[in-house]
Amino acid sequence: MKTYNPNEIKNIALVGSAGSGKTTLAEAMMYEGGVIPRRGSVSAKNTSSDYRPVEQEYGSSVFPAVLYTEWKDQKLNFIDTPGADDFVGGVISALNVADTAVMVVNAVKGVEVGTEIISRHVRNLNKPMIFVINQLDHEKANFEQTLEHAQASFGKKVVLVQYPVNQGLGFNQVVDVLKMEMYQWKPEGGKPDVLPIPESEKEKADELHNALIEAAAENDEGLMELYFEKGSLSEDEMRAGIRKGLIARDMFPVFCVSAEKDMCVRRFMEFLVNVAPSAAAMPGMLTKDGRLVPYEVNGPASAFVFSTTIEQHLGDINYFKVVSGTVKEGDDLINMTTGTKERIAQLYAVAGKNRTKVTELRAGDLGATVKLKGTRNGDTLNEKDCDYVFPGIKYPNSRFRTAVRAVNKGDEEKMAEVLYRMHEEDPSLLVEYSKELKQMILSGQGEFHLNTMKWRIEHNDKIQIEFYAPKIPYRETITKYAQADYRHKKQSGGAGQFGEVHMVIEPYEEGMPEPTTYKIGGVDSKMSIKGKEEYDLPWGGKLVFYNCIVGGVIEARFMPAILKGVMQRMEQGPLTGSYARDVRVIVYDGKMHPVDSNEISFMLAGRNAFSMAFKEAGPKILEPIYDVEVFVPSDKMGDVMSDLQGRRGMIMGMTSENGYEKLVAKVPLKEMSNYCTSLSSITGGRASFIMSFASYELVPADVQEKLIKDFEAKQDKEE
């Protein structure tokens, strides 16, 4: 294949709800461009993009698939993205390197919640968007209703370029109001007959043609003047106006297709070639330090890695966008994340499972390479002396978590390796071994997301795994002052152990005054500060440790041992074994023995004194609280609100966004365990949510009592 320049390259993300027909549309476009000899189908499990076993098992896309076709001396790069919200990571990856988003909408189902959700990502990344209404050959297709929903959700920016003359099982005619022609297809689809617009459609077509001219003219002052002067615009002038409107996101053109029957696909590709912005027409990519790098061939070679897959016989396949210059086969590039040199031994143009070897790729193009040593998603690869570093891709926060273990304990290590490998492929899947919870925790976008990973591990890697309830990372703290003395004494022949520690503990708050006087045994005792240490704890909160020893009753060399004992107990709180936080410890007195005192004696004395004081200091359990935003149809608002309140959620506010209501609440993590499934059930799959950690808050008294009882019962059982 030829080498394409930035002005000849169009990068397009195919997005839309599950079942909208993105994969089928991609197949039709590759077939029309001659990249594949025949069109595959999802039902036959022979498409170029959904070729992995898990995708064939579920009958839908799980990973973003990079594809291309050549059309009218231009290269159209497509990224076929998953439709299920659980795999939104693939959508985000694609949109980060695409120059245009094509929103595929099912003409039967119309604008679904998935359409709304994905459009928010498109908007956030400021990408042009084109609507393609697909499956107009379905017996229940309803173009008018779908268009009405789109305009209700996205406003007057939604402008028709085409409309169907007929729809349903007999669909084979479309009027194009840009070219003012009618297309008619034979049953096999493909190249249409181009016909004059019939008299019965002339009035409607003229009206929509004028509306399109006005929409195009609004994006350019010169075109607006021409329009006022001539009363019309030429086809080329309209294209220029539409292109500007697309780039500015002031216009969302609408096309009609039956991807399955290959009807109107050629005309849509023609529009992409003639109107959709090329890489050269887009501003470029911003570096971490705010520099804009344009897509120019004469710049230094620089590429951004946006996706990685692992295939059995090839290993890692890294997909990248050439941001600047030319990447050539045999190039040595520097990974700006790791500082290591990577050899581009092989270079490919990718059409899903089919890969075409190329010798070079120029700025703006998408490609792939294999067998890089340590390059991952979000890395920048540069030629020597180039200092561009592009920011990594920001993925949504996780919404579903579970603990995981291998059924066969001997497979635990292998399971962990597979999971971390999967994270490299899909960064929205988070894998963490929690030292605190003593569990391997998987976090993802939903139950379907994690179940898909489970299927892959069990079928591809032959490891049986099981999900089980994850523990909640509670925290322990105190609410009042307490004092405790503890003497550790042990004699077992020869040198013994002796250490005695007197301490005061109290809740820590930012900005509180230094300790001065405490009432101990009914007497005011003045504190003389000899040393102070502050620790920002890895699990959040603080420990502030004061040495207020006077008269040498405990030598300074034993203070680190006392601190160590306190920290040990902070790592395993006295109430439930959870991490403790926000405590101030003052060691003010004690005793030591000239022979028997040692570090371990004072470590144990410090730990036990702290534990005794903690239990008397109004101990409380804190639980993680999350900010939850739910996007829900207005008719389901009451049901969703009631459900959140039943989860101990606190409703913080409500707003309206694009026909949907946004409900904001604070909800304990413990109550969010099955929320994905519950929300889908309540709303019929029409709602979505995002969640992020907010704070730790006190649990209700009844919850605390139960947690302590459960912990004590577990301790007794283990003993």
N, C-alpha and C positions, 0 to 999 in steps of 0.2 A: 504494500500500500504506500501511497505517497506521504510525504511529510507535510503537515499542515501548519500554517501560521496562525497567530492569535485571531486575526480577522476572519479566518475560515473555520473556527472552532466554536461550537455551541455546546455548553455544558448544562444538562437538564436533569433535574430530579423529578422522577415520576412519583407523586405522592397521592394519598387518598385512603379512604377506609378499606378495610378488608373486604374483598369481593367486588371491588369497583372495576377491576379488569386491567390493572397496571401491567401485570406480567404478559397478558394477552396482547395488549397494545404494543409493548416492547417487541414481542415476537413478530407482530405484523410489520413494524417499522424496520426491523433487521431483515426481514424477508424482502420487503420492497427495495431495500438498499443492496440486496444481493449478498449480505454477510452470511445468511443461512439459506440452504436450498429449499427448505420447506418450513412451514409454521408448526411449531409444537403447541401442545395444549396442556393446561393444568390438569385436566381430568386424565389425560394419557400419560402424565408424569414424564414428559419429554421436552420441557421448555429449556431454553439456554440458561435462564437465571435461577429457577427453582430446581436445581439439580442435586442438592444434598439430600441424603436419606431422610433427615428429619422434616425437610420441606415437602418431600413427596409423601411422607406419612401423614402430615397434617393438611396437605393440600393448600398451603399458603406460604408466602415468603417469611423467612425468619431472619435472614441476613440481607443487607443491601447488596445488590449485584451490579457491578459495573459492566456496561454494554456499549456498543457503538454501532453506527451505521454510516455509510457514505452516501451523500445525496447531493446532486447538482454541484459537484466539486467542493463540497464542504463536509466536515466531519461532525456528526452529531453524537456526542457522548451522553448516554443515558445512565442514570442510577435508579434501578428498580428497587423501591424501598418497601419494607413490610407495612402492612395496613393495620395490624393489631397494635393498640396503644401500648401493649406490653413490650413491644420491640421498637419503641420510639428512639432508642439510641441510634439505630440504623438510619432513621429519618434525619436526626440531628447531624450525623456524620455527613450524609449526602448533601444536605442544605449548606453546610459549611464550605463546600467546594463547587456547588452548582452556581450557575449564573441566572438560571430561571427555574421556577417550580411549575410543573404541570400538574394541576389538581384534577385527578380523574374522579368523576362522580357517576355513581350508578343511577341510571334513569328510572329505575324501579324504586329504589330506596330514597333517592334525593339526597339533600344535604344532611349527612348523619353527624352524630356527635364527634366521630373520628375526623370528619372534614373540618369541623370547628376547631378541634384540638390541634390538628396539624397546621391549620392556617395561622394559629397563634405563633407557632414556631417559625413559619415562613415570614410573618410580620416582624417578629423579634430580630430575625437575621436580615431583614430589609431586602428580601428577594422579590423580583418581578413574579407575577403569577398569572397563569393562563388556565381557564377551565376547559376541560374536555368532558362532555356528557356522553357517556358510553352506554352500551347495551340497549340502544334504541330499537333493536330488533326483537326485544323481549315482549311477550304478549301483554305484560302489565306496565310497559314503559310509559312514563308520563313526563314529557319534556316540559310542558307548561308549568306544572307544579314544581318540578325540580328547579327551573329558572326562577320561579317566584320565591322559593326558599333561599336560593342563592342571593337574590337581590335583597331579600329581607335581612339576611345575615351580613352581606358585604356592601350593601348600598348601591348607589347609582354607578359606581365604578364597574359593575358587572355589565358588559356591553356585548350584544350579540354580533358575531361575525357570520354565523350560520344558524339556520333553523331547519328542522325536518318538515318536509311536505307531508309525509306520512310516517307513522311510527307503529310499533307493534310487529307482529309476525310478517307483515308485508313491507317493512321498511326498506326503501331503496332509492329515495329521492331527498336531496338537500338543496336548499337555496343558499347561496353564498352572497351576502349583501356587501362584501368588500369588492369582489370581482363582478357582481351582478350577473351571475350565471346560475343555472341549475345543473346539478350532477345527478346522473342516474346510473345505477349499477345492475349488472346481471347477477344472477344468484351466487356466482362464485366470487363476487367482489373484485378488488384490484383496481385496474384503470377504469374510470367511469366514462360514460358518454357525456359530453358537455353540451347542454341544450339552452335555448333561450328560456327566460323565466315565463311561465304560462300566464295568461291574462288573469286567471283566478288568483294568482299570487302577486300580481304586479303592484297593487296598492300597498300591501303589507311590506313587500320587499323595498319599495321606494321609501316608505316611512322609516324602516329600520336602517336603510342606507344613509338617509339624512341624519339620523341619530348617531350613526357611526362617524360620519364626517364631522359633526359637531364635537363629538368626544375626542376625535383625533386633533381637531383644530385647537381645542382648549389647551393643549400641551405645548403649543409653540406660537409665539406672538406673530411671527411671519406668516404661518399658516392661517392664523385667525384673520389677518389682514387680507390674505388671498381669498379666503372663504367669503368675507364680506364683499370683496371686489367682484369675484366671479359667481358667487352663489353656490359654488361646488369646489371639489378638490379632485385632482387626478388620483389614480390608483397608487402611484409612487408617492405622491404627497401624503395620502392617507397612511401609507405604510410608515413613512417617516414620523408622522404624528403619533401613530400607535406605538412605535418603538420608544419614543420619548415618554409616552404615558406609561408604558410598561416599566421602564427603568425607574421612573419616579413613583411607581405604585399608585398612579392615579387612574389606572385603567386595567381591568381584568377581562380580556377578550374571551368569548365563549365559542367553542367548536362542538360539532356533533360527529360521533363515530359509532360504528359497530366494529370493534376491534376483532371480534371472533370471525366476522364475515369479511374483514378487510375492506370496509366501506368508509370512505372519506379519510383514510389514513394517509394516502399520498398527498391529498390537498393539505392536511395538517402539517405534514413534513415540509411541504413547500412554504407554508407560513413560517415555520420555524427557521428555515433557511433565509427567507426574505425579510423577516420582521424581528424575530427574537434576537436579543442582543448577543453579539459575539463576545468572546473573552476580551477582545481589544476594546469593545465599547464599555466594558465595566471598569470601575476605578482601580481594581487591583486588591491586594491584601495588605492589611496593617500588621506591622511587626509588634512585638511586645513593647518596644519603646516608642511606638506611635508613628513610625515612618510608613508611608504608603508606597508599596512596591508595585509598579504597573506591570502588566503582562507584556513584556517587551523581549524580543528575541536577542537583542544586542546587549542585554544586561548579564551579570554574572549568573552562573547556573545555580538555581535554588529550587528545592522541591519540598512540599508539605505532605507528610504521610497522614491520610485520613481514615484508613481502614486496613485491617490485617485479618487474614484467614489462615487457617492451618489445614492443609490437605495431606492425606495419608502418604502419598508418594512424592510430594514436592516439598513438604514442610511449610514454613512460613511464606505466605505471599503478601507482600506489602503493596498497597494501592496508594498512589500519590498524585498530586497535582503539581505540574511544573509551573512555578510562580514567575520565575525569571530565567532568561537565557535558554540554553538547550542542554538537555540531559542526554548523553550518548552512551551506547553500549561500551563497556570497558572503563568508564569514568570512575575515578576515586573521589568520593565525596565524604565530607566530615559530618557526622551526626552531632549537631549542636547541643543536644541534651547530654550525651555521654562523652563527647570529645573523641570518639573512636572513628577510625577510617572505615568506610564501607565501599566495597567494589561493586559497581553495577555490572555484573557479569552477563546478565540477560535482561532484555527489555521487551515488554509486551504491550500491544494494544489488546484490550480485553473485551470479549463478548460473552460474558458469563463463564460457562465451562470451556468455551473455546478461546484460545489465546493465539494471537498472531505476532510472531517475532518481528521487531522493528529495530532499526539501528539508532534512531534518535527520536526524541519527542521535544517539541518546542513549547515556549511559554503559553500557558492557557490550557494545555492538553492534559488529559488524564491517562495514566498508564500503570503498569505493575512491574515489579521485579521480584526475584526469589533469592533465598539463601543469604539474606543479610544477617549479620551476626547478632545484633542487639537493638535493632530499630523497631519502635513500637508506634502505635497511634499517637498523633500529636507531635511527633518528632519533625525537626527540620534538617534537611540534608543540603549542604552547601559545597560548592567548589572552594578550594583553598583561598584564603584571604577575604572571603565573603562573610559578613557578620550578621546577616538576616536571621532573626529567630521569631517564628510565628507562634502566637499563643495557642495552646492546646484547645481541644474541643471541650466545651462545658456541657455536661450531661445533666439531665434532671435528677433531683434527689430520689433515692429509693422509696418505694411505697409498700413493699412487702418483704418480710424477713422470715427466715426459718433456720433452725439448726439442722445440720446434716451430718451423717456418719455412715461409714461403710458397714454393710451387713456383716461382712467378714472382716474382723479387726486387722487381719494381715494386709488388707487392701487400703488401710487408712492413708498411708504415705502416697500411694499411687493415686488415690482419689484426690488428695490435696494438689498433686502435680497437675492433674487433668483440670481441676477447677481453676487454678491460677492461669493455665493455658487458655481456658475459656474466657477469663477476664481480659486477656490480651486481645482476643477476637471481639469481645463485646464489653467495652469499659463500663457500660451501665449495669453490668453484673458485678457486684462487689463481693469479694471473698476475704474473710478475716478469721483468724483463730483468736478468739477472745481469751486472754489469760484470766481476765476477771470472771467470765462466765464458765470457763473451761469447756467451751463449745466452739465448733467450727460454724460460723454464721454466714449464710448466704443472704444477700439483699439484692432485690431487683425491682422491676416495674410492676410486677403482679404475679399472681399464682400461675398463670399460663406461662409466663416468662421462665419461672423456675422449673415448672414441670417439663418444659421443653428441654432445658438443660439436663434434667434427670433422665429423660428419654435418650438423649445423646450419649450420656455416660454409660447407661445400661446396655444400649444396643451397639454403639460404636467402640466403646472401650471395655465392654464386658465386665463392668464393675457394678455389683448390686449395691444401691445406696438407699437410705431412708431419711425422710424428713421428719422432724419432731419439733415440739414446741420450744422456741428459744426462751431462755431466761431473760428477765428484764434487768437492765443494769441500774439497780437502785443505788442510792447513796444514803449514807448515815451522817447525821450531824447532831449538834447539841443546841439547847435553847437557853441554858442558864449556867451560872457558875457552879463548880463543884471542886472539892478538895479530897485528896486520897494519899495515904501513906502505905508503902509496901516494903516489907523486908524479905529479901531472898536469902535463905540460909540453908546450907547443905554441908553435912560432914560425913565423909565416907572413908576415913583413914587417910593419913597424910594431910596434904593441903585441902582445905574445904572451899566453899563458895560463900561469899557474903557481900551483900549490897543492899542498901536501904535508900529509898527515894521518897521524898515528899514533894508533891506537885499540886498545882492549881490548874484547872482548865476552864475555858469559857468560850462562848461563840466568837468567831472572828468576823469583823466587819471592816470593810475598807475605810481607812481614815480614822479609826478609833484611837484614842490617846494611849500612850505607853502605860504599862501597869505601874501603879504606885503603892497602893495599900489594899490588903484583903483582910477580912475578918476570918481568922482561923482559930477554932476552939474558943470562940467568944472574945478573942483578943485581936485588936488591929495590928497587923503585921506589915511593916514597910518592906517593899521590894527594892533591892539594890541591883540594877541591871549590869552584869558583867559581860554579857554577850547576847547577840540577837541574830537568828537565822530565819530567813523567809524562803518558803518553797512553794512555787507554783506547781501544784500536783498534776501529774500526767492525765488524771481522770477528771480534772476540773476542781476549782476551789483552791484553798491555801492551807498550809500549816505554818504557823509562826511559833518558833521555839526560843524561849528565853532561858539563859543561865543567870540565876539570881543567887547563886551560892556565895556565902560569905564565910570567912574564917577558915577556909580550906577543909570543911567537913567532908566534901567530895572533891578529889583532885580533878583538875581540868581535863586530864587525859581520859577520864571516864565519861565525860559529857557526850562524846560521839556515840558511845555504846548505849546511853540512855535514849538519845535521839533515835538510834537504830531500832530500839525496842518499841518506841512510840510509833515509828513509821511502819513497823511490821503489823501493829494493831490497826493502824489507819488503812493498811492494805486489806485487812480482813476485819471489818467492823464487828463490834461485840453483839449487835442485835441480830443481823442476818448474814454476816459474812461478806457484806457489800463494802465497797470503798467508803471511807469516811472523808469528810471535807470540812473546810472552814472552821478550824479549831485553833485556839491559841493556848500554848502550853508553857507554864512557868514552873521551872524546877528551882525551889527556894531553900531546901534543906535535905538532910539525909545523914547517913553514916557509912563509914568504910572501915575495913580491917586491914592492918598493915601487912598481913600475910595472905589472908583468904580472899581479899577483894581482887577481882579481875573484870575484864570486859564483859564476859558472858554473864557474870553475876549482876552487873548493872543493866545490861540489856534486858534480862528477865525481870528485874525489879522495875525498870522503866515501863516495860510492856504491861505488867500486871497492875501497876499503879494507875496507868492511863486507862486500862480497861475498867477498873473499879470506879474511877472518877467519871468516866463516860456514862456509865449506867445510872449515875446519880445526877447527871447534868441535864435532865429533861431530854433524853435522846429521842430523836425523830428520824423517820425514814422519809427520804425524798424520792420522787419518781420523775422520770423524764416526761416532759410535756412538749407536744409538737404543735406548731402552727399548721393548720389544715385549711386549704382552700378547695372548695367543691364547686365545680361548674355543673349546674343542674337545670333542666327545663323548669320553667315557672310552675307548671302543673304538678311537679313532684317536690317542690320546695318544702311543703309541710311535712311530708313523709321523711325526707332526708334530715330535716331539722330535728324531728322527734327521735330519729335513730341516733343522731349525734348526742343529744341530751341523755339518751339511755346509755351512752358510753361515757358518761361523766364529762361530756364536752361542754365548754362554755362558749356560747355564740357571741362573737365579737362584732359582727356587722354583716350587711348584705348590700351588694351593688348589682347593676345590670350590665352585661357585656354581650353585644352582638346576638341578642335574642335569647341569651342564657342568663341565669342568675348566678352570681358568685357569692357563695356563703363562706364566711371566714370564722373559724372556731379554734379554740385551744383544747386539745384532747390528749389524755394520757396515752403513752405508747402502748401500755398493756391492753388498752381497749381497741387498738387499731389492728389487731392480729389478723382478723378475717374481713377487714373493711372493704377490700377490693371486691370480694365475692358478694358481700352484703349490698354494697352500693349498686352493683350491676343488677342484682335481683330486684331491688326496690324500684329502680328506674328503667328496667328493661334494656340495660346497656347504654342508656342515653346520657350518662353522666361521667365525669372524670374528676380526678382530684390530684393535688400535689401536696406534699408535706415536708416540713423541715423542722429540725430541732429548735426549740425555743428556750427552754429553761428547765431547771429542776425545782419542783414545788413539793410541799408537804403532802403526804398521802392522808386521806381521812383516817380518823382514829380506828374505825372498824377494820379497814384494810391493813393498817399497821399491826393491829393485834393478830390478825390472821397470818400475816407474813412472819411474825416472830414465832408464833406457835408452829407453823409449818417448818421453820428452820430448826427449832428445838427438837421437833419430832424426827427430822432427818438426822440431826446430830446423834440423838439417842439410838437410832437405827444403825448408824455407822459404827457406834461404839459397841 
